[in-house]
C-alpha cells in the first residue's frame, strides 16, 4: 500500500505483522484513537482474531449481544484499519466465542495495552474533598452531554447546558432546569459539570443536593464557622445544586444560599440549579426566586414516544443485549410516566435474558409490567367470545427471525458463502424448517440455492447433534424458537 507523505515528513510504515494477534493489536491501536474510550473498552474488550478464510478475517466477540452493535457501528471502520495493515483482507466477519470472555490468554487485554491516562483521583465514596475544604458529590462518568438522548421535550435544556459548558459564567447564568422526577435533570447537571472539567481540568466544580448544602450550613452554625463556609464557596468556579425545592422552610439555609449565589454571580462564576417546578412556583424567599428568574430557565418534560424509543435502543446497546424492535416499541408505547421507570422495565427484560436465558418478548414484558402494577395495553381484537388465532409462522418468518438474531442478511443465508458466521444461521433455518414446518429436505434444498437434499439432511442432523453438547447453540436456537412461537 502506498502512503502519501508531505515533503517535510517521512512516512513511518506499520510495524511488521507476525501473527493474527499482532495484526489485531495494531488495528485496536488505530481504533483506540478514533473511538471514545468508554465505548472502546465496552465493545472491544475480550475480542481476538480467530483466523482467516479466503481473504476473510474472522474476529471473535465474547458476547452474542455485541454482534449486532459491531455489525452496525464498527465493521467498516475495522475493515478500513485492517486493510491499512494487510490489503489482502477483503472482508471482516464476526463470530461469537464465549470462551474469550475474561480469558487473557486468548483475547487482547485492553486495559493493559491501552491504560487510561491519569485523571483526578477520586476516593471510593460518594463524595470527594476539594480545595479549601469544600465537599462535592462525585460526578458520574456515565453522565455525558453526548450520550443524553435529545428530543422535543428536552432540546432547549440540552442546548442551554451545551452553551454553559462552552462558556461558564456567560450569558446563561444562572441556568435553572426544572421538571418532574426521573426525566433527566441529574443527567444534564452532572454531564455539564463533566464537560466543563474536560475543557477546564483545573476548574473547581462543586455538585451538591439542597440537602448537602443544608447539612453544611447546620454544621457551620453548630461549630460557629459560618464565615469559613462563606469564604470557601467563593473559591468555586461552578456551583451545581440539585433539587433546590427542598430548601423550602429552611430560612437560614436560604439566606446563606442567597449570599453565596450573589457572591458567585458577581464574580461571573457559573451557578446551575434544578427543581421540580419553575422558580415562580417554589416556596422560597422572594429574593431567591427573583435571582433564579434573571437567568436562563429551561424545562424538561416527559419525552415523546420517539424519544422514549431512542432512549431504550441506546440503553439496550449499553447493556449489550439483542432485543427485538417490537419489544422496545411496546415498552416505549406503554411507559409514559418517567424515564427511570422506563429504564426499570428494560432492566427487568435484561435480567430475564441473563438469569433465565430467555429472549424478551412482548408477552413476557407485558407480564412483567402487570406484576409491577402497570397496565400495559396489548391490542387484541375480539371476535364474538373468542380471541383470533395467532397466524402460524411461515418459512419466511423463520428466515427473517434467524437473520435478525445473527445479524446476517437473508440473501447471504440462501447464498453460497461457506463462512461459519453465515453457515450456522443457514443450518439453523434448515433445522427449524424441517422440525416445525415439516418441510422436505428436497424443498428446503430448492429454497437454499438448489442445494442437494443430502446437504440439507446433513445440516439438520448437525444442528440437532450439536445442540446436545453446545449450550450456546442451544440458547440461540431456543431464542429463535420462542420468537417464532414454536415453544
URTADA-V56075 format. One record per run of one state. SS is the DSSP state (@ for helix, = for strand, . for the rest). FROM is the first residue (numbers start at 1). TO is the last residue. Records with the same first field share a line. If there is no record, write none. Layout:
SS=FROM-TO / FROM-TO
//
This chain:
.=1-19 / 33-36 / 45-47 / 54-55 / 62-65 / 86-90 / 97-97 / 101-109 / 114-126 / 130-130 / 134-134 / 138-144 / 148-154 / 167-174 / 180-184 / 200-204 / 223-225 / 234-237 / 243-243 / 248-250 / 267-269 / 276-278 / 282-285 / 294-295 / 301-304 / 319-324 / 335-338 / 357-361 / 372-381 / 384-385 / 388-394 / 407-409 / 415-419 / 438-440 / 448-452 / 467-470 / 485-487
@=20-32 / 37-44 / 66-85 / 98-100 / 110-113 / 131-133 / 145-147 / 155-166 / 185-199 / 210-222 / 226-233 / 244-247 / 251-266 / 279-281 / 286-293 / 305-318 / 325-334 / 339-356 / 362-371 / 395-406 / 410-414 / 420-437 / 441-447 / 453-466 / 471-484
==48-53 / 56-61 / 91-96 / 127-129 / 135-137 / 175-179 / 205-209 / 238-242 / 270-275 / 296-300 / 382-383 / 386-387
//
